[in-house]
Amino acid sequence: MIIAFLAFIVFIINIPFGFWRKGQKRFSLNWFLSIHIPVIISIGLRYLCDIKFEWLYLLLFVLMFITGQFLGRILYNYKLKSKIVK
């Protein structure tokens, strides 16, 4: 149960970082930070909750990471389109 909760937290944390990443120039410092800061947070959460390394957990966390970043990008595009329409 704690694994599912942590995966959800990783997903939620990555949404604003994906939003931030979309607005940055590719391969800039801010772009790099928007990808790697949530990785550090995710690893820290796993250590705090004493989650041992397993490939299935790693796959789950990477999937939640990518999904959160993708949703953040979609929200950025939606906000950009809504500004253009107004």
ZABA-740612 format. One record per residue: y, x, z of N, C-alpha, C in turn. Coordinates in steps of 0.05 Angstrom, whole numbers, plus 5000, padded with zeros to 4 digits. Layout:
REM ZABA-740612
YXZYXZYXZ...
//
This chain:
REM ZABA-740612
497650165000500050005000502550175000502450405015504850575016505350704988503250754973503550874947505050674929504350424929505750224913508650204921509150204947511950194956513550434947512350674950513750914941514250924911512250824896512550804867514850614860515150394874517350214869519950344876520050494898522550634906523350834885521450984874521951174853523051034828521950804822522950644800525850564804526450454828529150364835531150594835530350824846532151054847532851154818530951134800531451234773533151064756533550814763535250634746538150744744539450794767542250894764542351174751540251334755540251604743539851574712538251384704538051334675540551234663541951064678544550954670546551184667546551364686548351594686547651784663545051834658544152014638544951924610544951664605545551554579548451614571550251624591553051674586553851964583551952144586552452434586551652554559553052774552552252924529549553054533547853034513545153134515545153434521543453514539543053784548545453904563547253734572549453834589548453854618550153964635549353994663548853714676550653524672550253264683547753124673547153164648544753044636542253164650542353434653540153574666539853474695542053444709541953354737540953074740541652904721540752624722537752594718536552794707533652784704532252914728533353134738531953294758532553214787534853094793535353014820533352794829532752594813530752404822527952524825527352734810524752864814524652994842526753124850526853244877526653024898528052804894527852574913525052474915523752434892520952334891519052524905519252774900517552964914518052964944520552944952521252934980520052684993520252454980519052214991516052234994514752364975511852404977511152585001512752795005512152975028512752835054514952675055515552535080513452335088512152215068510052015073507352135074507152405071504652555073502652455052503552415027501852335005500652584993498052604993496652834981496752814951496453054938496553064909493952944898494352744880492152644864493252584836491652624816492652584789493452304783492052114795492651834791495451764803495951874826498651834839500851964822500252204812502252344795502852174771500752074758501151904734502851654741502251534764503751294772506651364777507251574791510051654796511451734770510151874752511451944727512051694711510151504711510551254696512951094708513151084734515450954747518051094742517951364741520251524735521351464707519551464688520351414660521251134656519950944669520750654667523450614679524050734702526650704714528850824697528351064686530351184669530751014644528650904633528950744609530550484615529950354637531450114645534350184649534950404661537750494665539150524638537750644619538850674592539450404579537550214582537949954571540349814584540649834610542949714624545549844614545550104610547950234599548650124572546750094554547249984528548149694529547049544548547949264551550749254561551449424580554249424590556149514568555349714552557049804530557449574509555449434503555649214483557348984495557148934521558648714532561648784533562249044536565049134535566249104507564549164487565449144459565948854452564248674461564548394454567048274466567748354490570148244504572548354492
//
